[in-house]
Amino acid sequence: MLRAFFVSGAHLVEFSGLVYNPRRIQADKNSRSAGPAWPARMKANSMTASGSRIPYRRVLLKISGESFCREHESGISMQELSSIASQIRDVVQVGVQLAIVCGGGNILRGRQFAEVSSTIVPSTAHYMGMLATVINGLALQDALESAGVQTRLQSAIRMEGVAEPFIRRRCLRHLEKGRVVILAAGTGSPFVTTDTAAALRARELDAEVVLKGTKVDGVYSADPLKNPHAVRYTEISFRDVLNQNLQVMDAQAMHHCMEHNIDIIVFDYKRVGNIARAIAGERIGTRVSANVRTS
């Protein structure tokens, strides 16, 4: 249950006993270490003004709702939120233009909620799931701004008092000015996953790559949590992913990326610094591309 209340002018929101207070983010950030150093070729002081050494200049990062909470928990964890914000801050500091699509599974999944509810129709359940992504987007926006990152939250569902509406040209302008743009509420339509929303936004914004943070360190031949003999791929083609029904993204999202030649890098978001490593061009996780030999 979500409870909202005001204390000394600070807006607090409680999720399952976990209190979200933007003012705590700065304290959490200061108490953490400076974080991992970027790969040598990606250090800010070694970059040219144009950022020509960065393999990717515009990136779409897809993070699941589960990344906002601790394992086997729900709601929003201040520690996890601060970790994500610090990684994103390091990426932006070297000149990467970053748009983020976040899920809402830590609060509510529309599809799963519809399956167990006899009174709420599926379309309503999906809209509820979209609103969950807005809650995550608001939390991430405050965390990033507390870390010194200029951020804008845009929503596919109009809610002017909370977020900007998603307007492609406005979003591009924010990116060009070095602001991180959080894209919430999926596509604004029910029955469309946030994976597909990420693929569509990547196309609209001319992103060069989609980074998908997951609980595992890449794409496997089978579920590594269930099959100890599963093999991790370093590279795999879109066709092989679809033919083998591997759970990377839903088929619609895969087709969008395949048709428009947008690579997907699947990696473990829990390992601090992996966002930077992926953008630096290091071979982490699994790269899904149009023309690769599965390995």
C-alpha positions in Angstrom: 0.0 0.0 0.0 1.3 3.5 -0.9 1.1 6.2 1.7 2.0 9.8 1.0 2.5 12.4 3.7 4.4 15.7 4.4 7.0 16.3 7.1 8.7 19.6 7.5 8.0 20.4 3.9 9.7 17.3 2.6 7.6 15.0 0.5 7.9 11.4 1.7 6.5 8.3 0.1 6.4 5.0 1.8 6.5 1.7 0.0 6.1 -1.5 2.0 7.8 0.2 5.0 10.6 1.7 3.0 10.6 5.5 3.1 11.7 7.4 0.1 13.1 10.8 1.1 15.1 12.7 -1.6 17.2 14.4 1.1 18.6 11.0 2.1 20.0 10.4 -1.3 22.8 12.9 -0.8 23.8 11.4 2.5 23.7 8.0 1.0 25.8 9.1 -1.9 28.4 10.8 0.4 28.7 7.7 2.5 29.5 5.5 -0.5 32.9 5.2 -2.1 33.6 7.2 -5.2 32.7 4.1 -7.2 34.7 2.2 -9.9 37.0 4.1 -12.2 36.1 4.3 -15.8 38.3 2.3 -18.2 41.4 4.3 -19.0 40.2 5.2 -22.5 37.0 6.6 -21.1 38.3 8.8 -18.3 36.9 12.3 -18.5 40.3 13.9 -18.5 41.4 11.8 -21.5 38.4 12.6 -23.7 38.4 15.1 -26.5 35.9 17.9 -26.4 33.9 16.1 -29.1 33.9 12.9 -27.2 35.2 11.1 -30.3 36.6 8.2 -28.2 33.3 7.1 -26.9 31.9 4.2 -29.0 28.3 5.3 -28.3 27.2 8.9 -28.1 23.4 8.3 -27.6 22.3 5.4 -25.6 18.9 4.0 -24.5 19.2 2.3 -21.1 16.4 -0.1 -20.1 16.3 -0.9 -16.5 13.7 -3.2 -14.9 11.6 -2.2 -11.9 13.4 -4.9 -9.9 16.6 -2.8 -10.1 14.9 -0.3 -7.8 14.6 -2.8 -4.9 16.7 -5.4 -3.2 16.5 -9.0 -4.3 13.3 -10.8 -3.2 11.8 -7.5 -2.0 9.5 -4.9 -3.5 9.2 -1.1 -3.4 12.1 1.2 -3.6 15.5 0.7 -1.9 17.5 3.8 -1.2 20.7 1.9 -1.6 19.8 0.5 -5.0 18.5 3.8 -6.2 21.7 5.6 -5.1 23.9 3.0 -6.8 22.0 3.4 -10.1 22.2 7.2 -9.8 26.0 7.2 -9.2 26.6 4.9 -12.2 24.5 7.1 -14.5 26.3 10.2 -13.2 29.6 8.7 -14.2 28.3 8.0 -17.7 26.9 11.4 -18.3 30.1 13.1 -17.1 32.0 11.8 -20.1 29.6 13.2 -22.7 27.2 10.3 -23.3 23.6 11.3 -24.2 21.4 9.0 -22.1 17.7 8.2 -22.2 16.3 5.8 -19.7 13.2 3.6 -19.9 12.3 2.0 -16.5 10.0 -0.8 -15.7 7.5 -0.9 -12.8 7.6 -4.5 -11.6 8.9 -3.6 -8.2 5.5 -2.0 -7.6 3.0 -3.7 -10.0 3.1 -5.6 -13.2 0.0 -5.0 -15.2 -0.1 -8.3 -17.0 0.4 -10.4 -13.8 -2.1 -8.3 -11.9 -4.7 -8.8 -14.6 -4.1 -12.6 -14.5 -5.0 -12.8 -10.8 -7.7 -10.2 -10.5 -11.3 -11.0 -11.2 -12.6 -7.4 -10.8 -10.1 -5.3 -12.6 -10.1 -5.6 -16.4 -6.7 -6.2 -18.2 -6.5 -2.7 -19.8 -7.0 -1.0 -16.4 -4.3 -3.3 -14.9 -1.9 -2.3 -17.6 -2.5 1.4 -17.0 -1.8 0.8 -13.3 1.5 -0.8 -14.4 2.3 2.3 -16.4 1.7 4.5 -13.4 4.1 2.3 -11.4 6.9 3.3 -13.9 6.1 7.0 -13.3 6.6 6.4 -9.6 10.0 4.9 -10.3 10.8 7.7 -12.7 10.1 10.3 -10.1 12.3 8.5 -7.6 15.2 8.2 -10.1 14.8 11.8 -11.2 15.3 13.1 -7.6 18.2 10.7 -7.0 20.0 11.8 -10.2 19.4 15.5 -9.4 20.8 15.0 -5.9 23.8 13.5 -7.5 24.3 16.6 -9.6 22.8 15.2 -12.9 20.4 17.4 -14.8 17.3 15.3 -15.4 13.9 15.5 -17.1 11.1 13.1 -16.6 8.8 12.6 -19.6 5.6 10.5 -19.6 3.7 8.9 -22.4 0.5 9.6 -20.4 0.0 13.3 -20.0 0.2 14.4 -16.3 1.5 17.9 -16.5 1.8 18.4 -12.7 4.2 15.4 -12.5 6.1 15.1 -15.7 6.6 16.6 -19.1 4.7 14.9 -21.9 6.9 12.8 -24.2 7.6 15.0 -27.3 10.3 13.7 -29.5 11.9 17.0 -30.5 11.8 18.2 -26.9 13.4 15.0 -25.7 16.2 15.3 -28.3 16.8 18.9 -27.2 17.2 17.8 -23.6 19.7 15.1 -24.7 21.7 17.5 -26.8 22.0 19.8 -23.7 23.4 16.9 -21.7 20.4 16.2 -19.7 19.3 12.6 -18.8 15.7 12.0 -19.9 13.7 9.4 -18.1 10.9 8.0 -20.2 8.0 6.7 -18.1 4.5 5.2 -18.7 5.7 2.9 -21.5 4.1 3.8 -24.8 1.0 5.1 -23.2 -1.0 2.2 -24.5 -2.0 -1.0 -22.7 -0.7 -4.4 -23.7 2.7 -3.1 -24.7 5.7 -4.0 -22.6 8.4 -1.6 -21.4 10.8 -3.6 -23.5 8.9 -2.7 -26.6 8.7 0.9 -25.4 12.5 0.9 -25.0 12.9 -0.4 -28.6 10.5 2.2 -30.0 12.0 5.1 -28.1 15.5 4.0 -29.3 14.2 4.2 -32.9 12.5 7.6 -32.3 15.6 9.1 -30.7 18.2 7.6 -33.0 19.9 5.8 -30.2 22.9 3.8 -31.3 22.5 0.9 -28.9 20.0 -0.4 -26.3 21.5 -1.4 -23.0 19.4 -3.8 -21.0 20.2 -4.3 -17.4 19.1 -7.7 -16.1 19.7 -10.0 -13.1 22.0 -12.2 -15.1 25.3 -11.4 -16.9 24.0 -12.0 -20.4 22.0 -14.3 -22.7 22.1 -18.0 -21.9 21.1 -21.1 -23.9 18.7 -21.8 -21.0 17.7 -20.3 -17.7 21.0 -20.3 -15.7 19.0 -20.1 -12.4 17.4 -23.5 -13.3 19.9 -25.2 -15.6 23.5 -25.3 -14.3 24.7 -26.4 -17.8 23.3 -23.4 -19.5 25.9 -21.7 -21.8 26.3 -17.9 -21.9 26.7 -16.3 -25.4 29.1 -13.4 -25.9 27.3 -12.6 -29.2 24.2 -13.9 -30.8 22.0 -12.8 -33.7 18.5 -11.5 -33.5 17.3 -14.5 -35.6 18.9 -17.0 -33.2 17.3 -15.3 -30.2 13.9 -15.4 -31.9 14.3 -19.0 -33.2 15.5 -20.3 -29.9 12.8 -18.3 -28.0 15.5 -16.9 -25.7 14.2 -14.5 -23.1 16.1 -11.3 -24.0 13.2 -9.0 -24.8 9.7 -9.8 -26.1 9.5 -10.6 -29.8 8.0 -7.3 -30.8 10.9 -5.4 -29.2 13.4 -7.7 -30.9 11.8 -7.2 -34.3 12.0 -3.4 -33.9 15.7 -3.5 -33.1 16.5 -6.1 -35.8 14.7 -4.1 -38.5 16.5 -0.9 -37.7 19.9 -2.4 -36.9 20.0 -1.3 -33.3 22.2 -3.6 -31.2 21.2 -4.7 -27.8 23.7 -5.4 -25.0 22.4 -7.5 -22.2 24.4 -7.2 -18.9 24.2 -7.6 -15.2 23.2 -4.2 -13.7 24.1 -5.3 -10.2 27.8 -5.2 -10.9 28.7 -1.6 -10.3 30.4 0.0 -13.3 28.9 -2.2 -15.9 26.9 0.6 -17.6 30.2 2.4 -18.1 31.9 -0.7 -19.3 29.2 -1.4 -21.9 29.4 2.1 -23.2 33.2 2.0 -23.3 32.9 -0.9 -25.7 34.2 -3.6 -23.3 33.0 -7.1 -24.0 30.6 -7.7 -21.2 27.4 -9.6 -21.1 25.9 -10.5 -24.5 25.7 -8.4 -27.7 22.6 -9.1 -29.8 23.2 -7.9 -33.4 21.8 -8.4 -36.9 24.9 -10.1 -38.4 27.0 -12.1 -35.9 28.1 -15.6 -35.5 26.6 -17.1 -32.3 29.5 -17.7 -29.9 
